[in-house]
Amino acid sequence: MSKTLAALITSSVLLADAASAQTTLRIQTHQSPESTSGQLVKEFVTQVETMSGGSLDIEMFYSSAIVASAETFSAAMNGILDCDMTNPSYQTGINPAFQFAADTMGGYDTPVEFLTWISYGGGREAINELYHTNDMEFVGSYLGGQESMNSSKPLAGIEDLKGWKFRSPPGMESEIFAELGSAPVVMDFTEIFTALETGIIDGADASTLANNVGLGIYDVVKHTTYPGFHSMSSDHLACNKTVWDGLDPAQQTILTTAMDSLALNLMMRTTVENGEALTKLPELGVTFYDWSVEDRAAFREAAISRWDVWAAKTPEAQDMVDSHKAFLARIGLGPQAE
């Protein structure tokens, strides 16, 4: 009886110690819990908590519930949150180098290539050189794939961009398309439908093919690019450096591994959802355009020339651009990347 009692006491002490050792990470994402990315973020939370045996607890805030999306990085940096799970491009006002941790615009053809740069092309090190100056640690990125342009007229190749008036987000994208002869119009996402219906714009950069179908954009315009060629924006997990350094190596590995899993699952889900959307295009009367290798290379060349302009803004931006260009050359994405 005494041995049994001693064993129970020891077990209780161990459980108490484990409970007291639990670390809670407060993380904000701009994704809604209903979206595909939001659903996968939920799976990420479950995976981390399960793999850690309960030593890591995640309190996830969806749809930017605590602070505005663009303020999440700073909130984590200042200890209001522990980690940021939004988009690095929100921080281009701090340093334009953040653009190249989020979306190279025309650089890579597939999300695998971007993630390979991170894991095998020196990307993780380049990103953390930037993040460490802001007391943050880059953990991982996740992205689904190329976005699809939609238009009221054909977009068969790079020549069709001349004079094409379209909704564009601000920043480097507008500059690239303007250089190619387009007329980008920066407007809020919510204004796209009215602008398309009234002919204020010819098209829009909105989202992936599946999201465009879900939004009903192809009820208004009947031309689209697929697979896309211009943009693959990635979200990240970045944590306060002090918080990250306070985790043990096993916990850090769990978070990194769970991010790899999230990235793979998002690519697979996007492949399925885009494929399902593609089968609906004929019944919607939509024509899709898969750009030639030559036209993709021409767009990449124009994009990289704009990278160089952004690279000149800060030493960190130059380092990021140099890293991407070296990896593009290494994997054979055109002599213009050398």
C-alpha positions as CSV (number, residue, x, y, z in Angstrom):
1,M,0.0,0.0,0.0
2,S,2.8,2.4,0.9
3,K,4.5,1.7,-2.5
4,T,1.3,2.4,-4.3
5,L,0.7,5.6,-2.4
6,A,4.3,6.7,-3.1
7,A,3.8,6.0,-6.8
8,L,0.6,8.1,-6.8
9,I,2.3,11.0,-5.1
10,T,5.2,10.9,-7.5
11,S,2.8,10.8,-10.5
12,S,0.8,13.7,-9.1
13,V,4.0,15.8,-8.6
14,L,5.2,15.0,-12.2
15,L,1.8,16.0,-13.6
16,A,1.8,19.2,-11.6
17,D,5.3,20.0,-12.9
18,A,4.2,19.3,-16.4
19,A,1.2,21.6,-16.0
20,S,3.3,24.4,-14.5
21,A,5.9,24.0,-17.4
22,Q,3.2,24.6,-20.0
23,T,3.9,27.6,-22.3
24,T,1.0,29.5,-23.9
25,L,1.7,31.3,-27.1
26,R,-0.6,34.1,-28.1
27,I,-0.7,34.3,-31.9
28,Q,-2.8,36.4,-34.2
29,T,-3.7,35.6,-37.8
30,H,-5.5,37.8,-40.3
31,Q,-7.2,34.7,-41.7
32,S,-10.8,33.9,-40.8
33,P,-11.5,30.6,-39.2
34,E,-13.8,29.6,-42.0
35,S,-11.3,30.2,-44.8
36,T,-9.1,27.4,-46.2
37,S,-6.0,28.9,-44.6
38,G,-7.9,29.5,-41.3
39,Q,-9.0,25.8,-41.2
40,L,-5.4,24.7,-41.7
41,V,-4.2,27.2,-39.0
42,K,-6.6,25.4,-36.6
43,E,-5.0,22.1,-37.6
44,F,-1.6,23.6,-36.9
45,V,-2.7,24.5,-33.4
46,T,-3.9,21.0,-32.7
47,Q,-0.8,19.5,-34.2
48,V,1.5,21.6,-32.1
49,E,-0.4,20.9,-28.9
50,T,-0.5,17.2,-29.6
51,M,3.1,16.8,-30.6
52,S,4.3,18.8,-27.6
53,G,2.4,16.6,-25.2
54,G,0.7,19.7,-23.9
55,S,3.8,21.6,-23.1
56,L,2.8,24.1,-25.8
57,D,-0.6,25.7,-25.7
58,I,-1.6,28.1,-28.4
59,E,-4.2,30.8,-28.0
60,M,-5.0,31.8,-31.6
61,F,-6.8,35.0,-32.5
62,Y,-8.4,34.9,-35.9
63,S,-9.4,37.7,-38.3
64,S,-7.0,40.2,-36.6
65,A,-9.1,40.2,-33.4
66,I,-6.6,41.9,-31.2
67,V,-4.9,44.5,-33.4
68,A,-5.1,45.5,-37.0
69,S,-3.4,43.1,-39.4
70,A,-0.6,45.5,-40.2
71,E,0.1,46.0,-36.5
72,T,0.5,42.3,-35.6
73,F,4.2,42.1,-36.2
74,S,4.9,45.2,-34.0
75,A,2.5,43.8,-31.3
76,A,4.5,40.6,-31.2
77,M,7.8,42.5,-31.2
78,N,6.6,44.6,-28.2
79,G,5.1,41.7,-26.2
80,I,1.4,42.4,-26.7
81,L,1.3,39.1,-28.6
82,D,3.9,36.3,-28.7
83,C,3.8,35.6,-32.4
84,D,2.6,37.1,-35.7
85,M,0.9,34.8,-38.3
86,T,0.0,37.4,-40.9
87,N,1.9,38.6,-44.0
88,P,5.4,40.1,-44.1
89,S,4.5,42.6,-46.7
90,Y,2.6,44.6,-44.1
91,Q,6.0,45.7,-42.8
92,T,7.4,47.2,-46.0
93,G,6.9,50.6,-44.3
94,I,9.5,49.5,-41.7
95,N,11.8,48.1,-44.4
96,P,11.1,47.4,-48.0
97,A,13.1,44.1,-47.5
98,F,10.0,42.6,-46.0
99,Q,8.4,42.5,-49.5
100,F,10.9,39.8,-50.5
101,A,10.0,37.6,-47.5
102,A,6.3,37.7,-48.6
103,D,6.1,37.9,-52.4
104,T,8.8,38.3,-55.0
105,M,6.3,39.1,-57.7
106,G,7.2,37.2,-60.8
107,G,10.2,35.4,-59.3
108,Y,9.1,31.8,-58.8
109,D,6.6,29.7,-60.8
110,T,5.5,27.5,-57.9
111,P,5.1,27.7,-54.1
112,V,7.5,24.8,-53.8
113,E,10.3,26.9,-55.4
114,F,9.7,29.7,-52.9
115,L,9.7,27.3,-50.0
116,T,12.8,25.6,-51.3
117,W,14.6,28.9,-51.3
118,I,13.8,29.2,-47.6
119,S,15.0,25.7,-46.7
120,Y,17.8,25.1,-49.2
121,G,18.7,28.4,-50.8
122,G,19.7,30.5,-47.8
123,G,16.3,32.1,-47.4
124,R,15.7,31.3,-43.8
125,E,19.1,32.9,-42.9
126,A,18.4,35.9,-45.1
127,I,14.9,36.4,-43.6
128,N,16.2,36.1,-40.0
129,E,19.0,38.6,-40.6
130,L,16.1,41.0,-41.3
131,Y,13.8,39.8,-38.5
132,H,16.5,39.7,-35.8
133,T,17.0,43.4,-36.2
134,N,13.4,43.8,-35.2
135,D,13.7,41.3,-32.2
136,M,11.7,38.7,-34.1
137,E,12.4,35.1,-35.1
138,F,11.2,33.7,-38.5
139,V,9.7,30.3,-38.0
140,G,8.2,29.4,-41.4
141,S,6.0,30.4,-44.3
142,Y,3.0,29.0,-46.0
143,L,1.4,29.8,-49.4
144,G,-1.0,28.1,-51.8
145,G,0.2,29.1,-55.2
146,Q,-0.2,31.6,-58.0
147,E,-3.0,34.1,-58.0
148,S,-5.1,34.4,-61.2
149,M,-5.8,37.8,-62.9
150,N,-9.3,38.3,-64.1
151,S,-10.4,40.5,-67.0
152,S,-13.1,41.7,-69.3
153,K,-10.8,41.1,-72.3
154,P,-8.2,38.5,-73.2
155,L,-5.0,38.2,-71.3
156,A,-3.2,35.7,-73.5
157,G,0.3,37.0,-73.0
158,I,2.5,39.9,-72.1
159,E,1.4,42.1,-75.0
160,D,-2.2,42.1,-73.7
161,L,-0.9,44.0,-70.6
162,K,-0.4,47.2,-72.6
163,G,-3.2,49.7,-71.8
164,W,-4.9,47.2,-69.5
165,K,-6.5,49.0,-66.6
166,F,-6.8,46.9,-63.5
167,R,-7.2,46.9,-59.8
168,S,-3.9,46.5,-58.1
169,P,-2.6,46.5,-54.5
170,P,-0.2,49.3,-53.8
171,G,3.6,48.8,-53.9
172,M,5.9,46.9,-56.1
173,E,3.2,45.2,-58.1
174,S,1.8,48.5,-59.4
175,E,5.3,49.6,-60.4
176,I,6.0,46.3,-62.3
177,F,2.8,46.4,-64.3
178,A,3.1,50.2,-65.0
179,E,6.5,49.5,-66.5
180,L,4.9,46.9,-68.8
181,G,2.4,49.4,-70.1
182,S,-0.6,48.6,-67.9
183,A,-2.6,51.2,-66.0
184,P,-2.8,49.9,-62.4
185,V,-5.5,51.5,-60.2
186,V,-5.0,51.1,-56.4
187,M,-8.4,50.5,-54.8
188,D,-9.8,48.7,-51.9
189,F,-10.8,45.0,-52.4
190,T,-14.4,45.8,-51.7
191,E,-14.6,48.2,-54.7
192,I,-13.6,45.6,-57.3
193,F,-17.1,44.5,-58.3
194,T,-18.6,47.9,-58.9
195,A,-15.5,49.0,-60.8
196,L,-15.7,46.0,-63.0
197,E,-19.4,46.3,-63.6
198,T,-19.2,50.0,-64.6
199,G,-16.1,49.6,-66.7
200,I,-13.9,51.8,-64.6
201,I,-11.3,49.0,-64.8
202,D,-10.8,46.1,-67.3
203,G,-9.8,43.6,-64.7
204,A,-8.4,43.0,-61.2
205,D,-5.8,41.2,-59.2
206,A,-8.0,39.7,-56.6
207,S,-7.0,36.1,-55.5
208,T,-6.5,32.5,-56.6
209,L,-8.8,30.9,-59.2
210,A,-10.9,29.1,-56.6
211,N,-11.4,32.2,-54.5
212,N,-12.3,34.2,-57.6
213,V,-15.0,31.7,-58.5
214,G,-16.2,31.7,-54.9
215,L,-16.4,35.5,-54.9
216,G,-18.5,35.5,-58.0
217,I,-16.0,37.6,-60.1
218,Y,-16.5,35.4,-63.2
219,D,-20.2,36.3,-63.2
220,V,-18.9,39.8,-64.2
221,V,-15.8,39.1,-66.4
222,K,-15.0,36.1,-68.6
223,H,-11.2,36.0,-69.0
224,T,-8.6,34.8,-66.5
225,T,-5.0,33.6,-66.2
226,Y,-4.4,30.1,-65.0
227,P,-1.9,29.0,-63.8
228,G,-1.0,32.5,-62.7
229,F,2.3,34.2,-63.4
230,H,2.6,37.3,-61.2
231,S,2.0,36.8,-57.5
232,M,2.2,34.2,-54.8
233,S,1.9,36.0,-51.5
234,S,2.9,34.0,-48.4
235,D,2.0,34.3,-44.8
236,H,4.5,33.6,-42.1
237,L,4.9,32.6,-38.4
238,A,7.3,35.0,-36.7
239,C,7.7,35.0,-32.9
240,N,9.1,37.5,-30.4
241,K,12.8,36.6,-30.2
242,T,12.9,36.5,-26.4
243,V,9.8,34.2,-26.4
244,W,11.4,32.0,-29.1
245,D,14.7,31.7,-27.3
246,G,12.8,30.8,-24.1
247,L,11.4,27.6,-25.8
248,D,13.4,24.4,-25.5
249,P,14.9,22.9,-28.7
250,A,12.1,20.3,-28.9
251,Q,9.4,22.9,-28.8
252,Q,11.1,25.0,-31.5
253,T,11.4,21.9,-33.7
254,I,7.7,21.1,-33.2
255,L,6.7,24.6,-34.3
256,T,9.0,24.5,-37.3
257,T,7.8,21.0,-38.3
258,A,4.1,22.0,-37.9
259,M,4.7,25.0,-40.1
260,D,6.2,22.7,-42.8
261,S,3.0,20.5,-42.5
262,L,0.8,23.6,-42.8
263,A,2.6,24.7,-45.9
264,L,2.3,21.3,-47.6
265,N,-1.4,21.0,-46.7
266,L,-2.2,24.5,-48.1
267,M,-0.5,23.6,-51.4
268,M,-2.5,20.4,-51.7
269,R,-5.8,22.1,-50.7
270,T,-5.1,24.9,-53.2
271,T,-4.4,22.4,-56.0
272,V,-7.7,20.6,-55.3
273,E,-9.8,23.8,-55.0
274,N,-8.3,25.4,-58.1
275,G,-8.8,22.2,-60.0
276,E,-12.5,22.1,-59.0
277,A,-12.9,25.7,-59.9
278,L,-11.3,25.2,-63.3
279,T,-13.9,22.6,-64.2
280,K,-16.6,25.2,-63.6
281,L,-15.2,27.8,-65.9
282,P,-16.6,26.4,-69.2
283,E,-20.2,26.5,-67.8
284,L,-19.5,30.1,-66.7
285,G,-18.3,31.0,-70.2
286,V,-14.8,31.8,-69.0
287,T,-11.7,31.5,-71.1
288,F,-8.4,30.9,-69.3
289,Y,-4.9,31.6,-70.5
290,D,-1.8,29.7,-69.6
291,W,1.1,32.0,-70.5
292,S,4.0,30.7,-72.5
293,V,7.5,30.1,-71.1
294,E,8.7,33.1,-73.1
295,D,6.0,35.5,-71.7
296,R,6.6,34.3,-68.2
297,A,10.3,34.9,-68.6
298,A,9.6,38.4,-70.0
299,F,7.5,39.2,-67.0
300,R,10.1,37.8,-64.7
301,E,12.7,40.1,-66.3
302,A,10.6,43.1,-65.8
303,A,9.9,42.2,-62.2
304,I,13.5,41.7,-61.4
305,S,14.4,45.1,-62.8
306,R,11.9,46.5,-60.3
307,W,13.5,44.4,-57.6
308,D,16.7,46.2,-58.2
309,V,15.0,49.5,-57.6
310,W,13.7,48.3,-54.3
311,A,17.0,46.7,-53.4
312,A,18.7,50.1,-53.5
313,K,16.4,51.4,-50.7
314,T,18.1,49.6,-47.8
315,P,21.1,47.2,-47.3
316,E,18.6,44.5,-46.0
317,A,16.5,44.8,-49.2
318,Q,19.7,44.4,-51.3
319,D,20.7,41.3,-49.3
320,M,17.2,39.7,-49.8
321,V,17.2,40.5,-53.5
322,D,20.7,39.1,-54.0
323,S,19.7,35.9,-52.2
324,H,16.6,35.4,-54.5
325,K,18.5,36.2,-57.7
326,A,21.3,33.7,-56.8
327,F,18.8,31.0,-56.1
328,L,16.8,31.7,-59.3
329,A,20.0,31.3,-61.3
330,R,20.9,28.2,-59.3
331,I,17.6,26.4,-60.2
332,G,17.7,27.6,-63.8
333,L,14.9,30.1,-64.0
334,G,16.3,32.1,-66.8
335,P,19.6,33.8,-67.5
336,Q,18.1,37.1,-66.5
337,A,18.2,35.9,-62.9
338,E,22.0,35.6,-63.0
